[in-house]
Amino acid sequence: MTRAQRIDRRSRRRQGGFSAVETLVVAGLAGIVAMMGMPRIPRMVAEYDVANTASQIALDLRLARERALTTNARARLNIGSTAYTPQREIPSGSGTYVSDGGVQNLANGITVTTDPSTPIFDSRGLTAQAYTVTVTNAYGDAKTITVTTIGRINVS
């Protein structure tokens, strides 16, 4: 066997890949790093739930305002602590509200409070007073939706 053939045989042996021990060490380190981040995941999910719920309620409030304008009658979101329902007044001026969509259930651990009461939009898209809707999770994270008397809706 020539010297070049011996060198070629040794270099082929070194290119064999990772050993089982090396692979197990890397997998063990990756597992340790993943376990360190696990306690934070439920809190992150709860924060995203608050943000998503606040955005959805704000969109549904905007839709209720648009419905009030297009139907020339009052519209509202009937907001409970764990669910809400879009409603509109039929017939106009009667004070009788009917469902204008399905019940929207909130994610587990999310609560919604309104101050002073449920926002109602008149036929011009205005409200009688300013409203505040607060979305909170079990960790105390909160988003606030404000509805002004001119019908502007903001999330903060």
N, C-alpha and C positions, 0 to 999 in steps of 0.2 A: 504494500500500500504506500502510495507516495505521500509526501508531506501535504500537498494541496488537498488530497482526499481526506486525510485526518482532520485538517482544519475545517473542511466543509461539513464533516460528520459532527464535530463539536458544535458548530454554529447552528446546525439543524436541531440539535438537542436543546439549545437555549431558547429557541423560538417556539417551544411547546405550549406556551400560554401560562395561566396562573395555576398555582398549586391549590389543592383543596384547603390547606391551612390558610393561605392568603385570602381565598374567597370567604372562608368562615370568619376571619378577622374583620374584613370589610363589612360583611353582613351584620356582624355583632355591633360594630360601631354605628352603622346606619340605624339599627334597632334602638340603640341607646339615644341617639339624637331624636328619633321619632317619639320615643317615650317622654322625652323632656318637653315636647310641644303639646302632648295630648291634653293636659289639664286646661289649656287655653282655648281649645276648640269649641266647647259649649258656649263660652262667653262670646266668642266671635260670631257664632251662629245667631245668638240672641241679639247682638248688635245689628247684624244684617236684617233680622226679622223686624226690628223697630224701624229701620230705615225704609225697608220695602213696604211695610204696612202704612207708614206715614205717607209715602209717595202714592200708594194706591188710594188711600182715603182722599188725598188732595185731588187726584185725578177724578174720583167719583164725585167730589164736591163741585169740581168744574163742570162735569157732565150734568149734575143736577141744576146748576145755574143755566146752562145752555138749554136744558129741557124746559125750565121755567120761561125762558125767552121765547122758545119756539112754540110752546103750547099756550102761551099767554095765561098761564096759571101758576100758582105757587108749586115749588118743588123742594125736597129736603132729603137728607140722609137721616134715617131713624137709627141713631147710634146707641148701641147698648155696650156693656163692658166687655163682652166677648164676641159680638157680631154686630153687623149693621145692614140696613136694607135701604136701597134707594126708593123714594116714594114721590108721587106727584098728586096734585089735587084734581079731583074729578067730581062734579063739574066745577069750573072756575068760580071761585068765591064761596064755595060751599063749606070749606074747612074739612072736607072728607078726603083722606089720602088713601091711595091704592098703591100696591107694590108696583114698582117700575123696573123690576129686575129681581134676581135671586138674592137670598140671604148670603152675605159675605162673612164667613167665619174667620176669626182671627187665629193666628198661630198660637200654639200652646205657650202660656206664660206671658202673653201680650195682653195688656188692658188698655182701654180707651176711655178717657173722661172728657166731657164737654163743659165749657163754662161760658155763659150761664145756662144754656140749654142747647137743644138741637138746632143747628143753623137752618133757617128757612129762607129761600130766595123768592122774592115776589115776581110778578110777571115782567118786570123790567130788569131782573137779575140783581136787585139790591136786597140788602138785609135790613131789618129794623134796628139792629145793634151789632156791634163787633162781637165775634165769637172766637173762642180758643178751644182747640181740640188737642189733647195731649195723649201721645202714644208712649207707653212705658213697658219695659220688660221686667222680669223677676230680679235682675241685677241693678235696677234703678236707672238704667240708661233711658233717656227720653228724647222724643222729637215733638216739637210744637207746631201745629198748623194754625195759622191765624186767618180769619175771614173778616175783612173790613166791611164797613157799611156800603161801600160801592161795589162789593162783590169780588174784590181782589183776594186771591188765596195764595199764601206763602207758607213754605215749610222751613223751619229753622231748628 
